[in-house]
């Protein structure tokens, strides 16, 4: 019989489990609205295609929402309630990394 906690950890791992996702989400800790170019500049080393794919994945998971701007060639991203609820995990990951790296 599977423990319910295992399913819960699995869902969080699927949401945060790749190399880039936690790094992308950490920019939402201090910024309510984030643009693609800001994220790309702050993360450094991420291929634009990879960044785009991660943002699409986060959007389809309901963690972020993509908003159009007045400039039709640009958009902004904000956290949904689901995304705001995951921020304590990101903050703890950041704290842990600071302590042990």
C-alpha positions as CSV (number, residue, x, y, z in Angstrom):
1,X,0.0,0.0,0.0
2,X,1.4,3.4,-1.0
3,X,1.7,6.1,1.5
4,X,-0.3,9.3,0.6
5,X,2.8,11.3,1.4
6,X,4.7,9.6,-1.4
7,X,2.1,10.8,-3.9
8,X,2.4,14.3,-2.6
9,X,6.2,14.4,-2.8
10,X,5.9,13.0,-6.3
11,X,3.6,15.8,-7.4
12,X,6.0,18.5,-6.0
13,X,9.0,16.7,-7.6
14,X,7.3,16.7,-11.0
15,X,6.6,20.4,-10.7
16,X,10.2,21.3,-9.5
17,X,12.2,18.3,-10.6
18,X,14.2,19.7,-13.5
19,X,17.4,21.7,-13.4
20,X,16.0,25.0,-14.3
21,X,12.5,25.3,-12.8
22,X,13.5,26.2,-9.2
23,X,16.0,28.7,-10.5
24,X,13.3,30.3,-12.7
25,X,10.8,30.4,-9.9
26,X,13.2,32.1,-7.4
27,X,12.9,35.3,-9.4
28,X,9.3,35.5,-8.4
29,X,10.3,35.7,-4.7
30,X,11.2,39.4,-5.1
31,X,9.4,40.3,-8.3
32,X,5.6,40.1,-8.8
33,X,6.0,40.4,-12.5
34,X,8.8,39.0,-14.5
35,X,9.7,39.2,-18.3
36,X,11.3,36.6,-20.4
37,X,14.4,38.7,-21.0
38,X,14.8,39.4,-17.3
39,X,14.7,35.7,-16.5
40,X,17.1,34.9,-19.3
41,X,19.6,37.6,-18.1
42,X,19.3,36.6,-14.4
43,X,19.6,32.9,-14.8
44,X,22.5,33.0,-17.3
45,X,23.5,30.0,-19.4
46,X,19.9,28.9,-20.2
47,X,19.1,28.4,-23.9
48,X,16.2,30.6,-25.0
49,X,14.4,27.4,-26.2
50,X,14.8,25.7,-22.9
51,X,13.6,28.8,-21.0
52,X,10.6,29.0,-23.3
53,X,9.8,25.3,-22.8
54,X,10.1,25.7,-19.0
55,X,7.8,28.7,-18.9
56,X,5.3,26.9,-21.1
57,X,5.4,23.9,-18.7
58,X,5.0,26.1,-15.7
59,X,2.1,27.8,-17.4
60,X,0.4,24.5,-18.3
61,X,0.9,23.3,-14.7
62,X,-1.0,26.4,-13.5
63,X,2.1,27.8,-11.6
64,X,2.5,30.9,-13.6
65,X,0.3,32.9,-15.9
66,X,1.4,34.6,-19.1
67,X,0.1,38.2,-19.6
68,X,0.3,40.3,-22.7
69,X,1.7,43.8,-22.5
70,X,1.0,46.9,-24.5
71,X,3.9,46.0,-26.7
72,X,2.5,43.0,-28.6
73,X,5.9,41.4,-29.0
74,X,6.5,41.1,-25.2
75,X,4.7,39.4,-22.4
76,X,5.0,39.2,-18.6
77,X,4.7,36.3,-16.2
78,X,3.1,36.3,-12.8
79,X,2.5,33.6,-10.2
80,X,-0.9,32.1,-9.8
81,X,-2.1,31.1,-6.4
82,X,-0.6,27.6,-7.0
83,X,2.7,29.3,-7.8
84,X,2.5,31.5,-4.7
85,X,1.9,28.4,-2.6
86,X,5.1,26.8,-3.9
87,X,7.3,29.8,-2.9
88,X,8.0,28.6,0.6
89,X,9.6,25.5,-0.9
90,X,11.7,27.6,-3.2
91,X,12.7,29.9,-0.3
92,X,13.7,26.8,1.8
93,X,15.7,25.5,-1.2
94,X,17.5,28.8,-1.4
95,X,18.2,28.8,2.4
96,X,19.5,25.3,2.3
97,X,21.7,26.0,-0.6
98,X,23.1,29.1,1.1
99,X,23.8,27.1,4.3
100,X,25.4,24.0,2.6
101,X,27.2,25.3,-0.5
